[in-house]
Amino acid sequence: QEGEHAPEKLEMDSLSPLQIKPTPGKDAGTRSVAADAGAGAEARAVLRQVRISPRKLNLFAAVVRGLTVDDALLQCRLSTKKAAKIVEKALTAAKANAVHNHNMNGDHLYVAKALVQKGVYRKQMIYHARLKRGLMEKKYAHFQVFVAEDETRKTAMTAVPSLIERKLRKRKPGSK
């Protein structure tokens, strides 16, 4: 059937990546674990539509950026902020992803990136006296944390003073 109606054979090099159809094989759609655990590999965890202002979440995300995961979790547990609970939840998920999915050592992980993005804003009416009304925005945020493996970093286990400790230091002895 090499007549006029025979399909043309195209070389794979001349096609764009969008034109190539994947052929099912033994490694179709899978990534090797060895490639993930190499240098520069990162594991991540994502929390979407978290009910907190992105600005407030970013303030606490700045505290944990660059710390080892154990130090960052310690900071989260010592803090009384709502953002600390959100960051702690994402950090434990990212650590579990790194150990389970990427075969990284959980003791040598550090926070490579902590990204905060704006989520949806719900608007709600607030009614005031004399038939006046205002608009209140309920803000949501997205939070992504990336952890990477670095064997040279060691856990310092030195905590930045939490809000409670700072308030206790400012108080004078004998005052309530």
C-alpha positions in Angstrom: 0.0 0.0 0.0 2.6 2.5 -0.9 0.3 4.2 -3.4 -1.2 7.7 -3.2 -3.1 7.1 0.0 -0.2 5.9 2.2 0.3 8.0 5.3 3.5 10.0 5.5 6.1 9.0 8.0 7.3 11.9 10.1 10.5 12.0 12.1 10.2 12.5 15.8 12.7 15.3 15.8 10.7 17.5 13.5 7.6 17.4 15.7 6.8 19.7 18.5 6.3 18.2 22.0 2.5 18.9 21.7 2.3 16.8 18.5 3.9 13.6 19.9 1.5 11.1 21.3 2.7 9.2 24.3 3.1 5.5 23.8 2.1 3.3 26.7 5.0 1.5 28.1 6.4 0.3 31.4 7.4 3.8 32.5 4.6 5.8 31.0 3.5 8.5 33.4 5.9 7.6 36.1 9.0 9.4 37.5 11.9 7.6 38.9 12.6 8.0 42.6 16.4 8.4 41.9 15.7 11.5 39.8 13.6 13.0 42.6 16.1 12.4 45.3 19.0 14.0 43.4 20.6 17.4 44.0 18.1 20.2 44.1 15.1 17.9 44.5 12.2 19.4 46.5 9.1 18.0 48.0 6.1 20.3 48.5 2.8 20.6 50.3 -0.1 22.9 49.2 -2.9 24.3 51.3 -5.6 26.0 49.3 -8.3 28.4 50.3 -7.2 28.8 53.9 -9.3 31.3 55.9 -6.6 33.8 56.8 -5.4 37.0 55.3 -2.5 36.5 52.9 -0.6 39.3 54.6 -0.8 37.7 58.1 0.2 34.3 56.7 3.2 35.8 54.9 4.4 37.4 58.1 4.7 34.0 59.8 6.0 32.3 56.6 8.9 34.7 56.7 9.8 33.3 60.2 10.3 29.7 58.9 11.9 30.4 55.5 15.4 28.9 55.5 15.1 27.0 58.8 15.5 23.3 59.1 12.1 21.6 59.3 12.5 20.6 62.9 13.3 24.2 63.9 10.4 25.5 61.8 8.0 23.0 63.5 9.3 24.2 66.9 8.6 27.8 66.0 5.1 26.8 64.9 4.4 25.0 68.2 5.7 27.9 70.3 3.7 30.6 68.5 0.2 31.5 69.5 -0.7 32.8 66.0 -3.4 31.3 63.8 -0.9 31.3 60.9 1.4 29.0 62.9 -1.1 26.2 62.9 -1.5 26.5 59.1 2.2 26.5 58.5 2.7 23.6 60.9 0.1 21.5 59.0 1.8 22.2 55.7 5.3 21.5 57.0 4.3 18.1 58.5 2.7 17.2 55.1 5.7 18.3 53.2 8.0 16.4 55.4 5.9 13.2 55.0 5.9 13.7 51.2 9.7 14.1 51.2 10.3 10.9 53.2 7.6 8.8 51.6 7.5 9.9 48.0 11.0 11.2 47.4 13.1 9.0 49.6 14.7 11.9 51.4 16.1 11.7 54.9 13.7 13.5 57.3 16.5 14.7 59.6 18.3 16.7 56.9 15.3 18.7 55.5 15.1 22.4 55.4 12.4 24.9 54.2 13.6 25.9 50.8 10.6 28.1 49.9 7.4 29.2 51.5 5.0 30.9 49.1 1.8 32.7 50.0 -0.7 33.7 47.4 -4.0 35.5 47.4 -7.1 33.3 47.4 -10.7 34.3 46.8 -12.2 37.3 48.6 -15.8 36.8 49.8 -17.7 40.0 50.3 -20.3 40.3 53.0 -22.6 43.2 53.8 -22.5 44.8 57.2 -25.5 46.8 58.3 -25.1 50.0 60.3 -27.5 52.4 61.9 -29.8 54.7 60.0 -30.0 52.3 57.0 -26.3 52.6 56.2 -24.3 49.6 55.2 -20.7 48.6 54.5 -18.8 45.9 52.8 -16.6 43.4 54.7 -14.1 41.2 52.8 -13.5 37.7 54.0 -10.0 37.0 52.8 -8.5 33.6 51.9 -5.0 32.5 51.0 -3.1 29.7 49.3 0.1 28.4 51.0 2.8 26.3 49.4 5.9 25.0 51.3 8.9 23.4 49.6 11.4 21.3 51.6 14.8 20.2 50.3 17.5 17.9 51.6 20.8 19.4 52.8 23.1 17.2 54.8 25.4 20.1 55.9 22.6 21.8 57.9 22.1 20.7 61.5 19.2 21.4 63.7 20.1 24.2 66.1 17.0 23.8 68.3 17.3 27.5 69.3 13.9 29.1 69.4 13.1 32.7 68.5 11.3 34.0 71.6 7.6 33.5 71.1 5.0 36.2 71.7 4.3 34.9 75.2 7.9 34.9 76.2 8.4 38.5 74.9 5.4 39.7 76.9 6.6 38.0 80.0 10.0 39.7 79.7 8.4 43.1 79.4 6.4 42.7 82.5 7.7 44.0 85.7 8.1 41.7 88.7 5.0 41.8 90.9 2.6 43.0 88.2 -0.2 41.0 86.8 
